[in-house]
Amino acid sequence: MNRAIPVASAAALILTAAAFTRVHNAPTGSLANPAEITVVAREYSFDAPRTVPAGFVKLRMLNRGREAHHTQLLKLAPGKTLEDFQRAMQAEGPPPPWVTLVGGPGAADPGGEANATTYMPAGEYVMLCFVPAPDGKPHVMHGMIRPLTVTARKRVTGSAPRADVSIRLVDYGFDMKLPVRAGRRTFEVWTDANQPHEVIMVRLNPGVTAAQFLRWVEAPAGPPPGRFMGGVSGLSSRERAYFTANLRRGTYTLVCFVPDQKDGRPHILHGMVRDIMVE
C-alpha cells in the first residue's frame, strides 16, 4: 500500500460528523445462502453489478489495483439518488440525515481480496472508497463511487452466516472473546455505539505490536508494518455485518479509521486498536 489509510478527508468527515439512522432489523431463520456479487476495485473505479435482490448479500471485493481499496456501502433514504448524495458531499454544513452506513468489505492490499455480508432491504445504495490516493485525496474524490439498486422480492434471499467469533464495536474499542483459532473464520460485527465504527483486520509483520502499528499510523514512513486483510467498513449504530478471513497463527490487530464526531481524528488515535493472537 502506498499511503496510510487513516488520513482524514473532507468527504469522510462529511459522512461521519453526525449520527446515522438505523436501516433495518434483519430477519432470522434458516434460509438459503446469501446472494453473492463480485466487486472489482481499481484506480479509481468499481466494476460491479448494478442490481442485487433484497436479502442477505455477500460482497466479495477483489483488489486489482496498485493501491489499497475498500468498499463502503451507504443506504439512501427513499427518494434520494446518487446525484443527491454527490451534491450533499460538496455542500458545507452538517451531513444529510438520509444516509446510513451499512458496512461493506474492509481494506485489502493490492492483489488481495475482502468480503462482507449484510442484510440489505430494497432501496438505493451507494458504494464508494475513502482510502486516500497518493495526492492525499480520498479515492471517492477521484470518481470511485457508483450506485447499487437492491430490488424488492416477495421473500428475502439468503441468511446470516454462522459466526465463529463475535466483535462488538464500542466507543472506542473492540469487545470480543479470545483466543481466536487459526483457519477459515467468520466474524459477526455489530455496534450499539453512539457513532459509526468499523473493524479493519491487519496481520502484523513478525515482531510488530499494535503500539508500533499505531506509531506508523501517526507518522507513516514506508510501507505499513502489516498486511490489510479486510473486515467490515463503517457501520451505523445497531447495524450488523459479517466477514470471513483465512487466519494463520500469529499476531493481528483490529483498528478503526472512522473519523471521530468531535475532533475529526481517526478512532485509532483515540485508542480503538487491539492486538489479537491467533493460535
C-alpha positions as CSV (number, residue, x, y, z in Angstrom):
1,M,0.0,0.0,0.0
2,N,1.4,3.4,-0.9
3,R,-0.5,5.6,1.5
4,A,-1.8,5.4,5.1
5,I,-5.4,4.5,5.2
6,P,-6.3,6.8,8.2
7,V,-5.7,10.2,6.5
8,A,-8.8,12.2,7.5
9,S,-10.5,13.5,4.4
10,A,-13.2,16.1,3.9
11,A,-15.5,13.5,2.4
12,A,-15.1,11.1,5.3
13,L,-15.7,13.9,7.8
14,I,-18.9,14.9,6.0
15,L,-20.2,11.4,6.4
16,T,-19.2,10.7,10.0
17,A,-19.6,14.1,11.7
18,A,-23.1,13.2,13.0
19,A,-25.1,10.2,13.9
20,F,-26.8,8.0,11.3
21,T,-30.2,6.4,11.5
22,R,-31.0,2.7,11.7
23,V,-31.9,0.9,8.5
24,H,-33.5,-2.4,9.4
25,N,-33.9,-5.4,11.6
26,A,-32.5,-8.4,9.7
27,P,-34.8,-11.4,9.7
28,T,-33.8,-14.6,11.4
29,G,-34.4,-18.2,10.5
30,S,-32.8,-20.7,8.2
31,L,-32.9,-19.6,4.6
32,A,-30.7,-20.2,1.5
33,N,-27.1,-19.0,1.2
34,P,-26.7,-15.2,0.8
35,A,-26.7,-13.8,-2.7
36,E,-23.1,-13.1,-3.8
37,I,-21.8,-10.3,-6.0
38,T,-18.2,-9.7,-7.0
39,V,-16.8,-6.1,-6.8
40,V,-13.5,-5.4,-8.7
41,A,-11.7,-2.4,-7.3
42,R,-9.1,-0.5,-9.4
43,E,-7.8,3.1,-9.6
44,Y,-10.3,4.6,-9.4
45,S,-13.5,2.6,-10.1
46,F,-15.6,-0.3,-9.1
47,D,-16.7,-3.0,-11.5
48,A,-19.9,-4.5,-10.0
49,P,-23.5,-5.4,-10.9
50,R,-26.0,-2.6,-10.9
51,T,-28.7,-4.5,-9.1
52,V,-29.0,-7.3,-6.4
53,P,-32.1,-8.8,-4.9
54,A,-33.1,-7.8,-1.4
55,G,-31.9,-10.0,1.5
56,F,-28.6,-11.1,2.8
57,V,-25.9,-10.1,0.3
58,K,-22.2,-11.1,0.3
59,L,-19.9,-8.7,-1.4
60,R,-16.6,-10.2,-2.5
61,M,-14.1,-7.4,-3.3
62,L,-11.1,-8.2,-5.5
63,N,-8.4,-5.5,-5.4
64,R,-6.9,-5.4,-8.9
65,G,-5.4,-2.0,-8.4
66,R,-2.0,-0.7,-7.3
67,E,-3.3,0.9,-4.1
68,A,-5.3,-0.4,-1.1
69,H,-9.1,-0.2,-1.5
70,H,-12.2,-0.9,0.5
71,T,-15.9,-0.8,-0.3
72,Q,-18.1,1.4,1.9
73,L,-21.9,0.8,1.5
74,L,-24.3,3.6,2.2
75,K,-28.1,3.2,2.3
76,L,-30.0,6.3,0.9
77,A,-33.4,7.2,2.2
78,P,-36.4,6.7,-0.2
79,G,-36.4,9.2,-3.0
80,K,-32.7,10.1,-2.7
81,T,-30.3,9.4,-5.5
82,L,-26.5,9.2,-6.1
83,E,-26.7,12.7,-7.6
84,D,-28.3,14.0,-4.4
85,F,-25.5,12.4,-2.4
86,Q,-22.8,13.9,-4.5
87,R,-24.4,17.3,-4.2
88,A,-24.6,16.9,-0.4
89,M,-20.8,16.0,-0.3
90,Q,-20.0,19.3,-1.9
91,A,-22.1,21.4,0.4
92,E,-20.9,23.0,3.6
93,G,-22.6,22.2,6.9
94,P,-23.9,19.1,8.7
95,P,-24.2,15.8,6.8
96,P,-27.5,14.8,5.3
97,P,-29.7,12.8,7.7
98,W,-30.8,10.4,5.0
99,V,-27.7,8.3,4.7
100,T,-26.8,5.3,6.8
101,L,-23.5,3.3,6.9
102,V,-24.2,-0.5,6.4
103,G,-20.7,-1.9,6.1
104,G,-19.0,-3.5,3.1
105,P,-15.7,-5.2,2.6
106,G,-12.9,-3.6,4.6
107,A,-9.5,-2.6,3.3
108,A,-7.4,-5.1,1.2
109,D,-3.9,-4.6,-0.2
110,P,-3.2,-4.7,-3.9
111,G,-3.8,-8.2,-5.2
112,G,-5.8,-9.1,-2.2
113,E,-9.5,-9.5,-1.5
114,A,-12.0,-8.9,1.2
115,N,-15.6,-9.8,1.8
116,A,-18.6,-8.7,3.9
117,T,-22.1,-10.0,4.3
118,T,-25.0,-7.8,5.3
119,Y,-28.8,-7.7,5.2
120,M,-29.9,-5.2,2.5
121,P,-33.5,-4.2,2.2
122,A,-34.8,-2.9,-1.1
123,G,-33.7,0.6,-2.0
124,E,-31.0,2.8,-3.4
125,Y,-27.4,2.4,-2.2
126,V,-24.0,3.9,-2.9
127,M,-20.6,2.2,-2.9
128,L,-17.5,4.3,-2.5
129,C,-13.9,4.2,-1.3
130,F,-12.4,6.6,1.2
131,V,-8.8,5.3,1.1
132,P,-6.5,8.2,0.2
133,A,-4.7,8.4,-3.1
134,P,-1.0,9.4,-3.3
135,D,-2.2,13.0,-3.6
136,G,-3.9,12.8,-0.2
137,K,-7.5,12.9,-1.7
138,P,-9.8,10.0,-0.9
139,H,-10.5,7.7,-3.8
140,V,-14.1,8.8,-3.9
141,M,-13.0,12.3,-4.9
142,H,-11.3,10.7,-7.9
143,G,-14.6,9.1,-9.0
144,M,-14.5,5.9,-7.1
145,I,-18.2,5.8,-6.4
146,R,-21.2,4.1,-8.0
147,P,-24.9,3.3,-7.3
148,L,-26.3,0.0,-6.4
149,T,-30.0,-0.8,-6.5
150,V,-31.4,-3.5,-4.3
151,T,-34.6,-4.8,-5.8
152,A,-37.7,-5.9,-3.9
153,R,-38.7,-9.5,-3.6
154,K,-41.7,-11.2,-2.0
155,R,-39.3,-13.2,0.1
156,V,-35.9,-12.1,1.1
157,T,-32.9,-14.2,-0.1
158,G,-30.2,-15.8,2.0
159,S,-29.5,-15.9,5.7
160,A,-26.9,-14.7,8.1
161,P,-23.6,-16.7,8.1
162,R,-22.8,-18.9,11.1
163,A,-20.2,-16.9,13.0
164,D,-17.2,-18.3,14.9
165,V,-16.4,-15.0,16.6
166,S,-18.5,-12.0,17.6
167,I,-17.0,-8.5,17.7
168,R,-18.9,-5.7,19.4
169,L,-17.8,-2.2,18.4
170,V,-17.9,0.4,21.2
171,D,-16.6,3.9,21.8
172,Y,-13.5,3.3,21.4
173,G,-12.8,-0.4,21.4
174,F,-13.5,-4.0,20.3
175,D,-15.3,-6.3,22.7
176,M,-14.7,-10.0,21.9
177,K,-13.7,-13.3,23.4
178,L,-10.2,-14.7,22.9
179,P,-8.4,-16.7,21.7
180,V,-9.1,-17.0,18.0
181,R,-8.2,-20.2,16.4
182,A,-6.3,-20.5,13.1
183,G,-8.2,-21.4,10.0
184,R,-11.1,-20.0,8.0
185,R,-13.1,-18.0,10.5
186,T,-16.3,-16.0,10.2
187,F,-16.7,-12.9,12.3
188,E,-20.0,-11.3,13.3
189,V,-19.6,-7.5,13.7
190,W,-22.2,-5.3,15.4
191,T,-22.4,-2.0,17.2
192,D,-24.6,-0.1,19.5
193,A,-22.2,2.7,20.0
194,N,-23.0,6.4,19.8
195,Q,-21.2,6.9,16.5
196,P,-20.2,4.8,13.5
197,H,-17.3,2.4,13.7
198,E,-15.5,-0.1,11.5
199,V,-13.2,-3.0,12.1
200,I,-10.2,-3.5,9.8
201,M,-8.0,-6.6,10.4
202,V,-4.3,-6.3,9.9
203,R,-1.8,-9.2,10.0
204,L,1.2,-7.6,11.7
205,N,4.7,-8.4,10.4
206,P,6.7,-10.6,12.8
207,G,7.7,-8.8,16.0
208,V,5.4,-5.8,15.3
209,T,2.9,-4.8,18.0
210,A,-0.3,-2.7,17.9
211,A,1.6,0.1,19.6
212,Q,4.2,0.1,16.8
213,F,1.5,0.0,14.1
214,L,-0.2,3.0,15.8
215,R,3.1,4.9,15.7
216,W,3.3,4.2,11.9
217,V,-0.3,5.5,11.6
218,E,0.7,8.8,13.3
219,A,3.8,9.2,11.2
220,P,3.7,6.8,8.2
221,A,7.1,6.2,6.6
222,G,7.5,3.4,4.0
223,P,5.1,0.5,3.7
224,P,2.8,-0.4,6.6
225,P,4.2,-2.9,9.1
226,G,1.5,-5.4,8.2
227,R,-1.0,-6.6,5.6
228,F,-4.6,-5.4,5.4
229,M,-6.9,-8.4,5.4
230,G,-10.4,-6.9,5.1
231,G,-13.0,-6.6,7.8
232,V,-16.2,-4.6,7.8
233,S,-16.3,-0.9,6.7
234,G,-18.3,1.7,8.7
235,L,-21.5,0.7,10.5
236,S,-24.1,3.0,12.0
237,S,-25.3,2.2,15.4
238,R,-27.4,-1.0,15.7
239,E,-26.2,-2.3,12.3
240,R,-24.7,-5.8,11.9
241,A,-22.5,-7.4,9.3
242,Y,-20.1,-10.4,8.8
243,F,-16.8,-11.1,7.2
244,T,-14.6,-14.2,6.7
245,A,-10.9,-14.4,6.7
246,N,-8.3,-17.2,6.4
247,L,-6.1,-16.9,9.5
248,R,-2.7,-18.2,10.2
249,R,-1.0,-18.4,13.6
250,G,0.4,-15.1,14.6
251,T,-0.4,-11.6,15.8
252,Y,-3.1,-9.5,14.2
253,T,-4.5,-6.1,15.1
254,L,-8.0,-4.7,14.8
255,V,-8.3,-1.0,14.0
256,C,-11.0,1.7,13.3
257,F,-10.1,4.6,10.9
258,V,-13.5,6.3,11.0
259,P,-13.1,10.0,11.9
260,D,-14.4,11.0,15.3
261,Q,-17.6,13.1,15.6
262,K,-16.0,15.6,18.0
263,D,-12.5,16.2,16.7
264,G,-12.3,14.5,13.3
265,R,-9.3,12.4,14.3
266,P,-9.5,8.7,13.3
267,H,-10.7,6.5,16.1
268,I,-7.4,4.5,16.1
269,L,-5.9,7.7,17.5
270,H,-8.5,7.6,20.3
271,G,-7.3,4.1,21.3
272,M,-9.5,2.0,19.0
273,V,-6.9,-0.6,18.3
274,R,-6.4,-4.1,19.7
275,D,-3.9,-6.9,19.3
276,I,-5.3,-10.4,19.0
277,M,-3.4,-13.7,19.0
278,V,-4.4,-16.4,16.5
279,E,-3.4,-19.8,17.9
